[in-house]
Amino acid sequence: MRRVLVVEDSISARAFVRAVLESPEFGAGQGGCEVVEASCGFDAMRLLPRSPYDLIITDINMPDINGLELIRFIRKSAHHGATPLLIISTLHTKQDVQRGLALGANAYLAKPFTPEQLRSACERLLGASPGTRRSSEPPSGGA
């Protein structure tokens, strides 16, 4: 079973990501998926030492510790430094995407995105060797 940490301050966005990742369509190819939720970067930093994760998904705009600061922290971590990391954000200019990838994210998915786009990005990251794959989805997703 895959463990995914979802760091997102929006309750509805967390619920959407959870529903996609816990769906039979996604879980069948991954041997199931357990989603752990954090409502902000600070919560994520408290959860990270407690368990390994196969994938971390983070928003950028959050109160307290934003997603970019969280990525810096994760990439310096001995335990999570190589964990695949996906940014999901409403910030999706070319500069935003390049900055996220330069900090160490493996992929960038612009909001709004479809369940298929999220599934595809997560499947690629979970199937890739940790820390090696960097890509971005088109800046505009569908609803």
mmCIF file of the C-alpha atoms, coordinates in Angstrom:
data_MODEL
# 
_entry.id   MODEL 
# 
loop_
_atom_site.group_PDB 
_atom_site.id 
_atom_site.type_symbol 
_atom_site.label_atom_id 
_atom_site.label_alt_id 
_atom_site.label_comp_id 
_atom_site.label_asym_id 
_atom_site.label_entity_id 
_atom_site.label_seq_id 
_atom_site.pdbx_PDB_ins_code 
_atom_site.Cartn_x 
_atom_site.Cartn_y 
_atom_site.Cartn_z 
_atom_site.occupancy 
_atom_site.B_iso_or_equiv 
_atom_site.pdbx_formal_charge 
_atom_site.auth_seq_id 
_atom_site.auth_comp_id 
_atom_site.auth_asym_id 
_atom_site.auth_atom_id 
_atom_site.pdbx_PDB_model_num 
ATOM 1   C CA . MET A 1 1   ? 0.000   0.000  0.000   1.00 0.00 ? 1   MET A CA 1 
ATOM 2   C CA . ARG A 1 2   ? 1.308   3.437  -0.974  1.00 0.00 ? 2   ARG A CA 1 
ATOM 3   C CA . ARG A 1 3   ? 1.382   6.253  1.610   1.00 0.00 ? 3   ARG A CA 1 
ATOM 4   C CA . VAL A 1 4   ? 0.824   9.767  0.316   1.00 0.00 ? 4   VAL A CA 1 
ATOM 5   C CA . LEU A 1 5   ? 1.080   12.960 2.353   1.00 0.00 ? 5   LEU A CA 1 
ATOM 6   C CA . VAL A 1 6   ? -1.230  15.709 1.048   1.00 0.00 ? 6   VAL A CA 1 
ATOM 7   C CA . VAL A 1 7   ? -0.387  19.205 2.308   1.00 0.00 ? 7   VAL A CA 1 
ATOM 8   C CA . GLU A 1 8   ? -3.175  21.618 1.411   1.00 0.00 ? 8   GLU A CA 1 
ATOM 9   C CA . ASP A 1 9   ? -4.978  24.295 3.430   1.00 0.00 ? 9   ASP A CA 1 
ATOM 10  C CA . SER A 1 10  ? -8.233  23.967 1.478   1.00 0.00 ? 10  SER A CA 1 
ATOM 11  C CA . ILE A 1 11  ? -10.507 21.298 2.951   1.00 0.00 ? 11  ILE A CA 1 
ATOM 12  C CA . SER A 1 12  ? -12.271 20.784 -0.385  1.00 0.00 ? 12  SER A CA 1 
ATOM 13  C CA . ALA A 1 13  ? -8.997  20.444 -2.317  1.00 0.00 ? 13  ALA A CA 1 
ATOM 14  C CA . ARG A 1 14  ? -7.692  17.887 0.223   1.00 0.00 ? 14  ARG A CA 1 
ATOM 15  C CA . ALA A 1 15  ? -10.951 15.948 -0.046  1.00 0.00 ? 15  ALA A CA 1 
ATOM 16  C CA . PHE A 1 16  ? -10.732 15.979 -3.858  1.00 0.00 ? 16  PHE A CA 1 
ATOM 17  C CA . VAL A 1 17  ? -7.128  14.701 -3.856  1.00 0.00 ? 17  VAL A CA 1 
ATOM 18  C CA . ARG A 1 18  ? -8.004  12.046 -1.257  1.00 0.00 ? 18  ARG A CA 1 
ATOM 19  C CA . ALA A 1 19  ? -10.988 10.857 -3.294  1.00 0.00 ? 19  ALA A CA 1 
ATOM 20  C CA . VAL A 1 20  ? -8.884  10.522 -6.448  1.00 0.00 ? 20  VAL A CA 1 
ATOM 21  C CA . LEU A 1 21  ? -6.016  8.701  -4.719  1.00 0.00 ? 21  LEU A CA 1 
ATOM 22  C CA . GLU A 1 22  ? -8.265  6.376  -2.727  1.00 0.00 ? 22  GLU A CA 1 
ATOM 23  C CA . SER A 1 23  ? -10.412 5.542  -5.761  1.00 0.00 ? 23  SER A CA 1 
ATOM 24  C CA . PRO A 1 24  ? -10.354 1.994  -7.136  1.00 0.00 ? 24  PRO A CA 1 
ATOM 25  C CA . GLU A 1 25  ? -9.016  3.344  -10.479 1.00 0.00 ? 25  GLU A CA 1 
ATOM 26  C CA . PHE A 1 26  ? -5.867  4.651  -8.809  1.00 0.00 ? 26  PHE A CA 1 
ATOM 27  C CA . GLY A 1 27  ? -5.522  2.142  -5.986  1.00 0.00 ? 27  GLY A CA 1 
ATOM 28  C CA . ALA A 1 28  ? -5.659  -0.926 -8.229  1.00 0.00 ? 28  ALA A CA 1 
ATOM 29  C CA . GLY A 1 29  ? -2.473  0.058  -10.027 1.00 0.00 ? 29  GLY A CA 1 
ATOM 30  C CA . GLN A 1 30  ? -0.688  1.030  -6.822  1.00 0.00 ? 30  GLN A CA 1 
ATOM 31  C CA . GLY A 1 31  ? -1.733  -1.777 -4.471  1.00 0.00 ? 31  GLY A CA 1 
ATOM 32  C CA . GLY A 1 32  ? -3.959  0.632  -2.578  1.00 0.00 ? 32  GLY A CA 1 
ATOM 33  C CA . CYS A 1 33  ? -3.273  4.101  -1.292  1.00 0.00 ? 33  CYS A CA 1 
ATOM 34  C CA . GLU A 1 34  ? -3.357  5.545  2.217   1.00 0.00 ? 34  GLU A CA 1 
ATOM 35  C CA . VAL A 1 35  ? -3.681  9.328  2.252   1.00 0.00 ? 35  VAL A CA 1 
ATOM 36  C CA . VAL A 1 36  ? -2.409  11.316 5.232   1.00 0.00 ? 36  VAL A CA 1 
ATOM 37  C CA . GLU A 1 37  ? -3.588  14.930 5.344   1.00 0.00 ? 37  GLU A CA 1 
ATOM 38  C CA . ALA A 1 38  ? -1.870  18.058 6.633   1.00 0.00 ? 38  ALA A CA 1 
ATOM 39  C CA . SER A 1 39  ? -3.728  21.377 6.603   1.00 0.00 ? 39  SER A CA 1 
ATOM 40  C CA . CYS A 1 40  ? -0.555  23.479 6.478   1.00 0.00 ? 40  CYS A CA 1 
ATOM 41  C CA . GLY A 1 41  ? 3.218   23.274 6.164   1.00 0.00 ? 41  GLY A CA 1 
ATOM 42  C CA . PHE A 1 42  ? 3.658   23.256 9.940   1.00 0.00 ? 42  PHE A CA 1 
ATOM 43  C CA . ASP A 1 43  ? 1.392   20.197 10.269  1.00 0.00 ? 43  ASP A CA 1 
ATOM 44  C CA . ALA A 1 44  ? 3.363   18.478 7.511   1.00 0.00 ? 44  ALA A CA 1 
ATOM 45  C CA . MET A 1 45  ? 6.648   19.133 9.317   1.00 0.00 ? 45  MET A CA 1 
ATOM 46  C CA . ARG A 1 46  ? 5.161   17.485 12.419  1.00 0.00 ? 46  ARG A CA 1 
ATOM 47  C CA . LEU A 1 47  ? 3.981   14.455 10.425  1.00 0.00 ? 47  LEU A CA 1 
ATOM 48  C CA . LEU A 1 48  ? 7.122   13.863 8.346   1.00 0.00 ? 48  LEU A CA 1 
ATOM 49  C CA . PRO A 1 49  ? 9.289   12.365 11.150  1.00 0.00 ? 49  PRO A CA 1 
ATOM 50  C CA . ARG A 1 50  ? 6.532   9.922  12.116  1.00 0.00 ? 50  ARG A CA 1 
ATOM 51  C CA . SER A 1 51  ? 6.454   7.827  8.963   1.00 0.00 ? 51  SER A CA 1 
ATOM 52  C CA . PRO A 1 52  ? 7.898   7.292  5.504   1.00 0.00 ? 52  PRO A CA 1 
ATOM 53  C CA . TYR A 1 53  ? 5.861   8.435  2.500   1.00 0.00 ? 53  TYR A CA 1 
ATOM 54  C CA . ASP A 1 54  ? 5.922   7.230  -1.090  1.00 0.00 ? 54  ASP A CA 1 
ATOM 55  C CA . LEU A 1 55  ? 4.771   10.616 -2.404  1.00 0.00 ? 55  LEU A CA 1 
ATOM 56  C CA . ILE A 1 56  ? 4.267   14.113 -1.010  1.00 0.00 ? 56  ILE A CA 1 
ATOM 57  C CA . ILE A 1 57  ? 1.770   16.484 -2.630  1.00 0.00 ? 57  ILE A CA 1 
ATOM 58  C CA . THR A 1 58  ? 1.842   20.126 -1.556  1.00 0.00 ? 58  THR A CA 1 
ATOM 59  C CA . ASP A 1 59  ? 0.149   23.386 -2.348  1.00 0.00 ? 59  ASP A CA 1 
ATOM 60  C CA . ILE A 1 60  ? 2.270   26.548 -2.432  1.00 0.00 ? 60  ILE A CA 1 
ATOM 61  C CA . ASN A 1 61  ? 0.004   29.223 -0.919  1.00 0.00 ? 61  ASN A CA 1 
ATOM 62  C CA . MET A 1 62  ? -0.619  28.218 2.690   1.00 0.00 ? 62  MET A CA 1 
ATOM 63  C CA . PRO A 1 63  ? -0.554  30.007 6.021   1.00 0.00 ? 63  PRO A CA 1 
ATOM 64  C CA . ASP A 1 64  ? 2.502   29.678 8.290   1.00 0.00 ? 64  ASP A CA 1 
ATOM 65  C CA . ILE A 1 65  ? 5.014   27.614 6.270   1.00 0.00 ? 65  ILE A CA 1 
ATOM 66  C CA . ASN A 1 66  ? 4.305   27.819 2.536   1.00 0.00 ? 66  ASN A CA 1 
ATOM 67  C CA . GLY A 1 67  ? 4.848   24.993 0.080   1.00 0.00 ? 67  GLY A CA 1 
ATOM 68  C CA . LEU A 1 68  ? 8.161   26.308 -1.225  1.00 0.00 ? 68  LEU A CA 1 
ATOM 69  C CA . GLU A 1 69  ? 9.592   26.477 2.300   1.00 0.00 ? 69  GLU A CA 1 
ATOM 70  C CA . LEU A 1 70  ? 8.284   22.973 2.921   1.00 0.00 ? 70  LEU A CA 1 
ATOM 71  C CA . ILE A 1 71  ? 9.996   21.682 -0.232  1.00 0.00 ? 71  ILE A CA 1 
ATOM 72  C CA . ARG A 1 72  ? 13.316  23.171 0.929   1.00 0.00 ? 72  ARG A CA 1 
ATOM 73  C CA . PHE A 1 73  ? 12.894  21.414 4.295   1.00 0.00 ? 73  PHE A CA 1 
ATOM 74  C CA . ILE A 1 74  ? 11.971  18.071 2.695   1.00 0.00 ? 74  ILE A CA 1 
ATOM 75  C CA . ARG A 1 75  ? 14.872  18.116 0.234   1.00 0.00 ? 75  ARG A CA 1 
ATOM 76  C CA . LYS A 1 76  ? 17.336  18.688 3.101   1.00 0.00 ? 76  LYS A CA 1 
ATOM 77  C CA . SER A 1 77  ? 15.851  15.812 5.125   1.00 0.00 ? 77  SER A CA 1 
ATOM 78  C CA . ALA A 1 78  ? 17.842  12.597 5.427   1.00 0.00 ? 78  ALA A CA 1 
ATOM 79  C CA . HIS A 1 79  ? 14.612  10.571 5.597   1.00 0.00 ? 79  HIS A CA 1 
ATOM 80  C CA . HIS A 1 80  ? 12.498  12.289 2.947   1.00 0.00 ? 80  HIS A CA 1 
ATOM 81  C CA . GLY A 1 81  ? 15.021  13.999 0.679   1.00 0.00 ? 81  GLY A CA 1 
ATOM 82  C CA . ALA A 1 82  ? 14.450  11.549 -2.177  1.00 0.00 ? 82  ALA A CA 1 
ATOM 83  C CA . THR A 1 83  ? 10.667  11.227 -1.787  1.00 0.00 ? 83  THR A CA 1 
ATOM 84  C CA . PRO A 1 84  ? 8.843   12.193 -4.999  1.00 0.00 ? 84  PRO A CA 1 
ATOM 85  C CA . LEU A 1 85  ? 7.149   15.561 -4.586  1.00 0.00 ? 85  LEU A CA 1 
ATOM 86  C CA . LEU A 1 86  ? 4.242   17.034 -6.562  1.00 0.00 ? 86  LEU A CA 1 
ATOM 87  C CA . ILE A 1 87  ? 3.210   20.690 -6.361  1.00 0.00 ? 87  ILE A CA 1 
ATOM 88  C CA . ILE A 1 88  ? -0.462  21.508 -6.923  1.00 0.00 ? 88  ILE A CA 1 
ATOM 89  C CA . SER A 1 89  ? -1.089  25.240 -7.148  1.00 0.00 ? 89  SER A CA 1 
ATOM 90  C CA . THR A 1 90  ? -3.114  28.071 -8.627  1.00 0.00 ? 90  THR A CA 1 
ATOM 91  C CA . LEU A 1 91  ? 0.236   29.782 -9.269  1.00 0.00 ? 91  LEU A CA 1 
ATOM 92  C CA . HIS A 1 92  ? 1.149   28.480 -12.697 1.00 0.00 ? 92  HIS A CA 1 
ATOM 93  C CA . THR A 1 93  ? 3.210   30.949 -14.660 1.00 0.00 ? 93  THR A CA 1 
ATOM 94  C CA . LYS A 1 94  ? 6.348   29.598 -16.296 1.00 0.00 ? 94  LYS A CA 1 
ATOM 95  C CA . GLN A 1 95  ? 8.370   31.288 -13.533 1.00 0.00 ? 95  GLN A CA 1 
ATOM 96  C CA . ASP A 1 96  ? 6.259   29.654 -10.778 1.00 0.00 ? 96  ASP A CA 1 
ATOM 97  C CA . VAL A 1 97  ? 6.735   26.213 -12.314 1.00 0.00 ? 97  VAL A CA 1 
ATOM 98  C CA . GLN A 1 98  ? 10.484  26.705 -12.838 1.00 0.00 ? 98  GLN A CA 1 
ATOM 99  C CA . ARG A 1 99  ? 10.929  27.918 -9.242  1.00 0.00 ? 99  ARG A CA 1 
ATOM 100 C CA . GLY A 1 100 ? 9.076   24.902 -7.817  1.00 0.00 ? 100 GLY A CA 1 
ATOM 101 C CA . LEU A 1 101 ? 11.057  22.440 -9.918  1.00 0.00 ? 101 LEU A CA 1 
ATOM 102 C CA . ALA A 1 102 ? 14.343  24.211 -9.130  1.00 0.00 ? 102 ALA A CA 1 
ATOM 103 C CA . LEU A 1 103 ? 13.663  23.849 -5.402  1.00 0.00 ? 103 LEU A CA 1 
ATOM 104 C CA . GLY A 1 104 ? 13.293  20.104 -5.832  1.00 0.00 ? 104 GLY A CA 1 
ATOM 105 C CA . ALA A 1 105 ? 9.713   19.291 -6.791  1.00 0.00 ? 105 ALA A CA 1 
ATOM 106 C CA . ASN A 1 106 ? 9.487   16.436 -9.269  1.00 0.00 ? 106 ASN A CA 1 
ATOM 107 C CA . ALA A 1 107 ? 6.311   17.665 -10.975 1.00 0.00 ? 107 ALA A CA 1 
ATOM 108 C CA . TYR A 1 108 ? 3.941   20.622 -10.994 1.00 0.00 ? 108 TYR A CA 1 
ATOM 109 C CA . LEU A 1 109 ? 0.197   20.440 -11.579 1.00 0.00 ? 109 LEU A CA 1 
ATOM 110 C CA . ALA A 1 110 ? -1.793  23.644 -12.063 1.00 0.00 ? 110 ALA A CA 1 
ATOM 111 C CA . LYS A 1 111 ? -5.182  24.047 -10.404 1.00 0.00 ? 111 LYS A CA 1 
ATOM 112 C CA . PRO A 1 112 ? -7.805  23.351 -11.447 1.00 0.00 ? 112 PRO A CA 1 
ATOM 113 C CA . PHE A 1 113 ? -6.938  19.878 -12.640 1.00 0.00 ? 113 PHE A CA 1 
ATOM 114 C CA . THR A 1 114 ? -8.955  16.823 -13.513 1.00 0.00 ? 114 THR A CA 1 
ATOM 115 C CA . PRO A 1 115 ? -8.905  13.532 -11.626 1.00 0.00 ? 115 PRO A CA 1 
ATOM 116 C CA . GLU A 1 116 ? -7.191  12.002 -14.666 1.00 0.00 ? 116 GLU A CA 1 
ATOM 117 C CA . GLN A 1 117 ? -4.397  14.603 -14.604 1.00 0.00 ? 117 GLN A CA 1 
ATOM 118 C CA . LEU A 1 118 ? -3.797  14.016 -10.894 1.00 0.00 ? 118 LEU A CA 1 
ATOM 119 C CA . ARG A 1 119 ? -3.845  10.230 -11.294 1.00 0.00 ? 119 ARG A CA 1 
ATOM 120 C CA . SER A 1 120 ? -1.449  10.402 -14.222 1.00 0.00 ? 120 SER A CA 1 
ATOM 121 C CA . ALA A 1 121 ? 1.027   12.674 -12.399 1.00 0.00 ? 121 ALA A CA 1 
ATOM 122 C CA . CYS A 1 122 ? 0.948   10.506 -9.266  1.00 0.00 ? 122 CYS A CA 1 
ATOM 123 C CA . GLU A 1 123 ? 1.330   7.265  -11.222 1.00 0.00 ? 123 GLU A CA 1 
ATOM 124 C CA . ARG A 1 124 ? 4.375   8.683  -13.021 1.00 0.00 ? 124 ARG A CA 1 
ATOM 125 C CA . LEU A 1 125 ? 5.960   9.793  -9.758  1.00 0.00 ? 125 LEU A CA 1 
ATOM 126 C CA . LEU A 1 126 ? 5.211   6.585  -7.890  1.00 0.00 ? 126 LEU A CA 1 
ATOM 127 C CA . GLY A 1 127 ? 6.619   4.559  -10.777 1.00 0.00 ? 127 GLY A CA 1 
ATOM 128 C CA . ALA A 1 128 ? 9.785   6.664  -11.131 1.00 0.00 ? 128 ALA A CA 1 
ATOM 129 C CA . SER A 1 129 ? 13.026  6.274  -9.270  1.00 0.00 ? 129 SER A CA 1 
ATOM 130 C CA . PRO A 1 130 ? 12.977  8.707  -6.325  1.00 0.00 ? 130 PRO A CA 1 
ATOM 131 C CA . GLY A 1 131 ? 14.428  12.122 -7.004  1.00 0.00 ? 131 GLY A CA 1 
ATOM 132 C CA . THR A 1 132 ? 15.042  11.614 -10.715 1.00 0.00 ? 132 THR A CA 1 
ATOM 133 C CA . ARG A 1 133 ? 11.979  12.769 -12.581 1.00 0.00 ? 133 ARG A CA 1 
ATOM 134 C CA . ARG A 1 134 ? 10.964  16.375 -13.083 1.00 0.00 ? 134 ARG A CA 1 
ATOM 135 C CA . SER A 1 135 ? 8.039   17.428 -15.206 1.00 0.00 ? 135 SER A CA 1 
ATOM 136 C CA . SER A 1 136 ? 5.148   19.810 -15.330 1.00 0.00 ? 136 SER A CA 1 
ATOM 137 C CA . GLU A 1 137 ? 1.638   19.461 -16.600 1.00 0.00 ? 137 GLU A CA 1 
ATOM 138 C CA . PRO A 1 138 ? 0.220   22.164 -18.843 1.00 0.00 ? 138 PRO A CA 1 
ATOM 139 C CA . PRO A 1 139 ? -0.469  25.341 -16.826 1.00 0.00 ? 139 PRO A CA 1 
ATOM 140 C CA . SER A 1 140 ? -4.232  25.104 -17.228 1.00 0.00 ? 140 SER A CA 1 
ATOM 141 C CA . GLY A 1 141 ? -6.108  22.042 -16.060 1.00 0.00 ? 141 GLY A CA 1 
ATOM 142 C CA . GLY A 1 142 ? -9.747  21.248 -16.432 1.00 0.00 ? 142 GLY A CA 1 
ATOM 143 C CA . ALA A 1 143 ? -12.362 21.278 -13.712 1.00 0.00 ? 143 ALA A CA 1 
# 
